[in-house]
Amino acid sequence: MASAAAGLLATMLAAGPSVATPDPGDALTQGTVSAEQAAEARSAIQSGDIPGVDEIVHSKNIEHLANIPKDALKGTNSDLAFQGKYAFAGNYDGFRIFDISNPKAPKTVAQVLCPGSQNDISVSGNLVFLSTDSSRSDNSCASTTQPASVKESWEGVKIFDISDITNPRYVAAVETACGSHTNTILPKGKNVYVYVSSYSPNAAFPDCQPPHDGISVIKVPRKAPEKAALVGFPVLFPGEGPDGGGNPGGPTNPGVSKTTGCHDITVLPEKDLAAGACMGDGILFDIKDPEHPRVIDQVQDNVNFAFWHSATFNQKANKVVFTDELGGGGGATCNAVVGPNRGADGIYDIVGKGDKRKLVFRSYFKIPRHQADTENCVAHNGSLIPVKGKDLMVQAWYQGGVSVWDFTDSANPKEIGFFERGPLSATTIATGGSWSAYYYNGYIYSNDIAKGFDVLKISDRRTDPAKRIRMDELNVQTQPDYFDFDD
């Protein structure tokens, strides 16, 4: 297995920045592994080193309450958002709304067919926001896929009214440069600002040409969402030359993505603070003026991080967890050869005050269970578990499953619970596993790319206090003020 895994890693590194094109394509990718890799996978299953195909295993403190398979929407399941008793689940074919008032038996309330990967999803009040980051014939929900080189292609953000939760109504669309891979909402009184993250993995997109070194900002009036409009494209990586001031990537930094935009942004509205995971860079920035964000600090890790994918603040806003999506979500990177520091989380302390704040690296965290070479596995989306005085997090790792871990000691993070399925196949690489795993009102909800919507319950003295925290709405990339940060 070591030689096979070494070959995979070498292939990813040799490919340079292009390997870190995050998240699977419009359809589940599937490829044949070598005979040696397949034999090793079967051997690992037979020996009990990894679970059997589709076998569910979990730690004693986690219970699997429910699974709702995919239904009308057959595409890749993506991100999650929550409001009241509802969960909103993105899918490359649209989005699905679940009634989760009984977590043991979620019920489908609505399924909206509106193709356009990734359909990253957010909700605020009566509005749902969907990201489209694939070349579409137009902005309608009946659009078709077309080559990226077509100048008339549409990509951007779609807005739905959910006043009638059973019948979401499409009310507006805003086209953005290079599309919208993800979106982050920033509520401000009568308006909702949408930070649109997009980047340029493919030079064929006419509006993705470098330097694409900023984010699009959309302003949406709550009472008139049809008037939503682009209000700016703030540059976060100013610099000389055709690529701006972000990480140059390979060949200067082999195996690292060149920064041509951001993948995801997390905001702390109560602190006017945001963290950006931007391909080859991690940034901390001030969002007091939402239309003109200002970078405070910028960091790189050219040894172990291939693609800065997402960011999570701790409750006191003195730490940030960044994820590295080595292999773009399609690689089998959770093995001994890749090791514990690549395709992992990077934990950074925030030291100093005001404009002098700095991101200081402390350690890496990666799940301690090795996965088969037929399992795509790497750090992906997660959220805090709100326990005062502790820094606890639940996180998706694709086919590595769902991990609950503690980073209260920034230098010594540790896993305290897990849930996973065995590989989808022992002979081929079929992309699957948990895309997002989030804690909401006492339960963990996971959107599995292939298997559907999972509900988990953790019972542990370390996490039990979080059950007292009740929220009316949760978009994980718009982190709530669970507690008074000044305590």
NUMI-783532 format. One record per residue (C-alpha): residue in three letters; x, y negated, z. Coordinates in steps of 0.001 Angstrom, whole numbers, padded with zeros to 6 digits, always signed. Layout:
N
ALAXYZ;...
***
This chain:
487
MET+000000+000000+000000;ALA+002904-002326+000761;SER+004249-002172-002780;ALA+000821-002683-004323;ALA+000075-005654-002077;ALA+003493-007120-002797;GLY+002711-006933-006508;LEU-000589-008764-005984;LEU+001074-011517-003968;ALA+003837-011897-006521;THR+001239-012247-009277;MET-000594-014982-007341;LEU+002599-016878-006591;ALA+003892-016615-010141;ALA+000631-017997-011438;GLY+001250-021233-009540;PRO-001514-023754-008855;SER-004048-022109-011135;VAL-004517-019202-008728;ALA-006019-021525-006159;THR-009200-022367-007989;PRO-011503-021931-005012;ASP-014585-019871-004890;PRO-015792-017275-007346;GLY-017168-018108-010782;ASP-020788-018200-011897;ALA-020973-014409-011740;LEU-019339-011972-009353;THR-015899-011176-010645;GLN-014816-007570-010888;GLY-011535-006022-011884;THR-009897-002630-011839;VAL-007128-002092-009314;SER-004147+000142-009936;ALA-004370+003873-009288;GLU-001952+003402-006391;GLN-004092+000662-004838;ALA-007258+002743-005196;ALA-005552+005753-003633;GLU-004285+003672-000739;ALA-007762+002192-000190;ARG-009328+005646-000087;SER-006613+006827+002281;ALA-007156+003858+004595;ILE-010902+004586+004679;GLN-010365+008277+005390;SER-007889+007549+008173;GLY-010239+005056+009786;ASP-007844+002130+009339;ILE-010605+000256+007528;PRO-014392+000826+007442;GLY-015950+002945+004722;VAL-017608+001407+001682;ASP-020446-000831+002954;GLU-020012+000513+006506;ILE-020835-002105+009177;VAL-018483-002473+012132;HIS-018380-005138+014838;SER-017015-005941+018262;LYS-019055-004967+021312;ASN-020084-008555+021991;ILE-021744-009027+018577;GLU-025101-007592+017479;HIS-026379-007458+013901;LEU-030009-008575+014090;ALA-031118-008846+010471;ASN-030162-008750+006819;ILE-032280-010221+004034;PRO-031051-009099+000588;LYS-030996-011403-002409;ASP-034344-011679-004159;ALA-035345-013918-007070;LEU-031983-015698-007080;LYS-029472-013140-008308;GLY-026368-015317-008391;THR-023562-015793-005889;ASN-024736-016826-002419;SER-022910-019936-001209;ASP-023260-022444+001652;LEU-025842-022948+004426;ALA-027589-025876+006124;PHE-030206-026002+008882;GLN-033162-028104+009981;GLY-035622-027236+012745;LYS-036741-023658+012265;TYR-035427-023454+008714;ALA-032184-022295+007110;PHE-031309-023518+003613;ALA-029163-021073+001649;GLY-027334-022097-001506;ASN-027013-019748-004453;TYR-025445-020336-007865;ASP-028968-019915-009288;GLY-030621-022423-006916;PHE-031480-022329-003221;ARG-033619-020364-000800;ILE-035362-021534+002369;PHE-035808-019174+005317;ASP-038048-019534+008354;ILE-035742-018449+011188;SER-038118-019086+014087;ASN-037762-015356+014738;PRO-034052-014682+014068;LYS-034669-010941+014072;ALA-037062-011260+011144;PRO-036347-014288+008896;LYS-039020-014975+006307;THR-038618-016552+002893;VAL-040496-019844+002612;ALA-039385-020918-000860;GLN-036953-020001-003626;VAL-035985-022720-006084;LEU-034484-021697-009417;CYS-032036-024413-010452;PRO-028797-022961-011852;GLY-025514-024824-011440;SER-022607-023508-009424;GLN-021845-023842-006587;ASN-025107-025328-005394;ASP-023348-026398-002219;ILE-026244-027552-000031;SER-026995-030240+002573;VAL-030233-031428+004186;SER-031209-034721+005824;GLY-034761-035637+006780;ASN-036975-034828+003798;LEU-034082-034572+001367;VAL-031964-031668+000121;PHE-028749-032268-001812;LEU-027272-029723-004247;SER-023834-029850-005861;THR-023368-028877-009503;ASP-019801-028141-010550;SER-020266-026340-013838;SER-020785-027695-017311;ARG-024562-027933-017919;SER-026555-028975-020975;ASP-028492-031560-018928;ASN-029501-032390-015340;SER-032715-030359-015338;CYS-033316-027074-013537;ALA-033765-025503-016973;SER-030275-026471-018112;THR-027938-023981-019726;THR-024221-023339-019418;GLN-022011-024804-022109;PRO-018269-025213-022748;ALA-016506-027664-020468;SER-015094-029522-023448;VAL-018527-030743-024586;LYS-018610-034466-023810;GLU-022367-034519-023240;SER-022111-032018-020382;TRP-023755-032867-017061;GLU-022342-032264-013574;GLY-023157-033979-010306;VAL-025624-034020-007410;LYS-029315-033098-007513;ILE-031784-034307-004889;PHE-034984-032574-003776;ASP-037860-033773-001591;ILE-038910-031128+000960;SER-041869-032956+002511;ASP-043739-029803+001523;ILE-041262-027169+002654;THR-043002-024504+000610;ASN-042731-026502-002606;PRO-039510-028556-002891;ARG-039783-031302-005488;TYR-036855-032361-007697;VAL-036679-036163-007454;ALA-033271-037410-008618;ALA-029879-036584-010066;VAL-026619-038525-010041;GLU-023819-037633-012437;THR-020320-037781-010964;ALA-016857-037624-012483;CYS-015581-034047-012556;GLY-018878-032802-011101;SER-019580-031966-007463;HIS-017870-028921-006046;THR-019073-029753-002542;ASN-020995-032583-000911;THR-020864-034118+002557;ILE-023634-036359+003805;LEU-023125-039415+006009;PRO-026451-040752+007373;LYS-026459-044523+007860;GLY-029807-045976+008938;LYS-032181-046225+005995;ASN-029634-044687+003645;VAL-027749-041447+003240;TYR-024277-041622+001764;VAL-023033-038559-000071;TYR-019308-037935-000337;VAL-018720-035852-003450;SER-015623-033679-003588;SER-014424-032499-006981;TYR-011121-031657-008542;SER-009513-030733-011794;PRO-008547-027087-012158;ASN-009278-027207-015861;ALA-008033-030003-018086;ALA-010807-029216-020588;PHE-013285-031296-018600;PRO-013293-034751-020249;ASP-013999-036550-016951;CYS-011482-034500-014945;GLN-008339-035881-016515;PRO-005656-036919-014011;PRO-005274-038948-012030;HIS-008519-037737-010460;ASP-007322-038800-007023;GLY-010441-039832-005133;ILE-014027-038993-004265;SER-017373-040167-005624;VAL-019695-041960-003200;ILE-023466-041886-003745;LYS-025933-044082-001846;VAL-029438-042649-001397;PRO-032292-044761+000048;ARG-034318-042383+002217;LYS-037662-043875+001197;ALA-036755-044148-002484;PRO-034401-041279-003325;GLU-035137-041769-007005;LYS-032948-044902-006710;ALA-029899-042869-005684;ALA-026817-044238-007404;LEU-023054-043980-007535;VAL-021548-046877-005571;GLY-017861-046192-005904;PHE-014896-043918-006458;PRO-012431-044699-003651;VAL-008894-043544-004380;LEU-007492-041511-001487;PHE-004131-040732-003073;PRO-002773-043943-004580;GLY+000605-043626-006229;GLU+002661-044187-009304;GLY+002623-041916-012320;PRO-000086-039985-014147;ASP-001013-037790-011160;GLY-001301-040400-008407;GLY+000117-039898-004928;GLY-001027-036420-003930;ASN+000948-033188-003747;PRO+002658-032575-007128;GLY+002262-028804-006707;GLY+004383-026481-008808;PRO+007065-026365-009987;THR+008111-028922-007375;ASN+006251-026936-004715;PRO+005837-023398-006121;GLY+002568-021674-005306;VAL+000960-024905-004065;SER-001954-026614-005804;LYS-001392-030010-007319;THR-003759-032517-005725;THR-006248-033701-008339;GLY-009127-034412-005960;CYS-010609-032945-002793;HIS-012301-029605-002197;ASP-014256-030495+000941;ILE-014668-033235+003522;THR-015928-033104+007090;VAL-017168-036277+008768;LEU-017656-037222+012430;PRO-020243-040012+012136;GLU-020077-040906+015840;LYS-016344-041473+015548;ASP-016241-043051+012056;LEU-013696-040355+011277;ALA-013294-037790+008516;ALA-010916-035012+007537;GLY-010341-034036+003928;ALA-009094-030728+002567;CYS-007665-031825-000746;MET-005961-029013-002659;GLY-002321-029704-001774;ASP-002981-032162+001037;GLY-004798-032520+004332;ILE-005897-036029+005248;LEU-007408-037928+008157;PHE-009379-041030+007251;ASP-011515-043833+008640;ILE-015121-044078+007350;LYS-016345-047116+009312;ASP-017060-048712+005948;PRO-018680-045700+004226;GLU-018178-047078+000734;HIS-014488-047772+001318;PRO-012909-044942+003332;ARG-009334-045552+004436;VAL-006666-042867+004841;ILE-004901-042823+008225;ASP-002603-039842+007778;GLN-001690-037339+005083;VAL+000047-033968+005616;GLN+001305-031104+003457;ASP+002422-027541+004117;ASN+004485-026443+001149;VAL+005594-023211+002799;ASN+002365-021449+003712;PHE-000652-023388+002360;ALA-001643-022844-001275;PHE-005002-024627-001325;TRP-006411-026883+001429;HIS-010043-025777+001363;SER-012045-027082+004351;ALA-011716-028893+007671;THR-013293-028628+011128;PHE-012828-031024+014047;ASN-012937-029824+017623;GLN-015437-031430+019988;LYS-013090-034052+021412;ALA-011902-035094+017965;ASN-008290-034466+018887;LYS-007794-031395+016675;VAL-008523-030358+013104;VAL-008615-026810+011748;PHE-007777-026701+008030;THR-008280-023549+005953;ASP-006045-022257+003173;GLU-007931-020458+000396;LEU-004952-018569-001004;GLY-005961-016715-004150;GLY-009068-018825-004687;GLY-011445-016526-002830;GLY-010904-013644-005236;GLY-007637-012277-003869;ALA-006993-009498-001370;THR-004784-011548+000951;CYS-005637-010053+004372;ASN-002910-007450+004438;ALA+000481-006893+006040;VAL+002478-008042+003001;VAL+000804-011450+002750;GLY+001164-011733+006519;PRO-000432-013878+009233;ASN+000523-017347+007987;ARG-000796-017405+004416;GLY-004490-017544+003556;ALA-004990-018580+007168;ASP-006189-021484+009286;GLY-003780-024259+010200;ILE-004426-025897+013574;TYR-003398-029546+013860;ASP-003526-031797+016906;ILE-004451-035455+016390;VAL-002001-037546+018390;GLY-001932-041296+018890;LYS-004713-043854+018583;GLY-006361-045946+015895;ASP-004373-046362+012709;LYS-001363-044723+014361;ARG-003085-041341+014671;LYS-001102-038454+013209;LEU-001858-034839+012336;VAL+000683-032598+014079;PHE+000874-028910+013198;ARG+000598-026430+016092;SER-000074-022921+014749;TYR-001790-020604+012269;PHE-004714-018268+012863;LYS-005689-015300+010731;ILE-007961-012351+011447;PRO-005921-009491+012958;ARG-007637-006719+010974;HIS-006019-005774+007674;GLN-008357-005310+004712;ALA-008093-003053+001660;ASP-006525-004255-001589;THR-009997-003972-003128;GLU-011408-006594-000711;ASN-011265-010306-001431;CYS-010402-011845+001923;VAL-009128-015281+002951;ALA-010040-018112+005349;HIS-013346-019739+004432;ASN-016241-021754+005918;GLY-016976-021862+009643;SER-018331-024035+012444;LEU-017811-024816+016089;ILE-019573-022884+018821;PRO-020377-025743+021225;VAL-019034-024888+024677;LYS-017888-027846+026731;GLY-014197-027795+027538;LYS-013478-025036+025022;ASP-012610-024995+021319;LEU-014472-022021+019885;MET-015269-021346+016259;VAL-017092-018823+014082;GLN-015751-018394+010575;ALA-016350-016515+007320;TRP-013537-014528+005713;TYR-015328-013155+002616;GLN-014964-009349+002807;GLY-012931-009847+005963;GLY-016315-010545+007538;VAL-017160-012968+010335;SER-014676-013862+013064;VAL-015253-015645+016384;TRP-012080-017187+017758;ASP-010704-019529+020423;PHE-008258-022360+019664;THR-008480-024154+023020;ASP-004723-023608+023238;SER-003697-025016+019850;ALA-000477-023037+019832;ASN-002028-019694+020780;PRO-005380-019071+019039;LYS-007029-015676+019514;GLU-010006-013745+018167;ILE-012782-012887+020623;GLY-015326-011163+018360;PHE-015971-009977+014807;PHE-018458-008491+012339;GLU-017598-006985+008974;ARG-018609-004542+006289;GLY-016329-002098+004581;PRO-015247-002802+000994;LEU-017847-003042-001738;SER-015725-000564-003667;ALA-012655+001592-003085;THR-011672+001471-006757;THR-012434-002043-008044;ILE-012241-005600-006782;ALA-015833-006828-006621;THR-016145-010273-005061;GLY-018319-010308-001982;GLY-018429-010941+001745;SER-019390-013866+003942;TRP-019136-017261+002214;SER-020258-019269+005252;ALA-020773-018262+008870;TYR-022244-020916+011174;TYR-023539-021122+014745;TYR-026985-022698+015086;ASN-029229-022757+018150;GLY-027956-019581+019767;TYR-027318-017400+016702;ILE-024746-016904+013964;TYR-026009-017078+010388;SER-023940-015774+007486;ASN-024567-016042+003751;ASP-022976-012986+002157;ILE-022114-013400-001515;ALA-023429-009976-002457;LYS-025368-008574+000501;GLY-027601-011521+001362;PHE-028494-013439+004520;ASP-027272-012009+007851;VAL-028219-012936+011413;LEU-025836-012116+014253;LYS-026020-012604+018008;ILE-022985-012954+020226;SER-023265-012184+023944;ASP-020094-013223+025709;ARG-019443-015269+028841;ARG-017123-017498+026804;THR-019785-018418+024242;ASP-023024-018061+026232;PRO-023089-021720+027418;ALA-023577-022746+023763;LYS-027085-021290+023861;ARG-028195-024353+025847;ILE-027312-026680+022966;ARG-030307-027204+020682;MET-030134-029153+017454;ASP-032797-030452+015105;GLU-030486-030420+012116;LEU-027055-029080+011216;ASN-024897-029700+008190;VAL-021585-028286+009314;GLN-019586-030773+007227;THR-021447-033557+009050;GLN-020359-032560+012528;PRO-022738-033556+015310;ASP-021686-035122+018582;TYR-022466-032041+020671;PHE-021214-033755+023816;ASP-019799-037092+024908;PHE-016336-037077+023368;ASP-015070-039415+026081;ASP-015713-036957+028924;
***
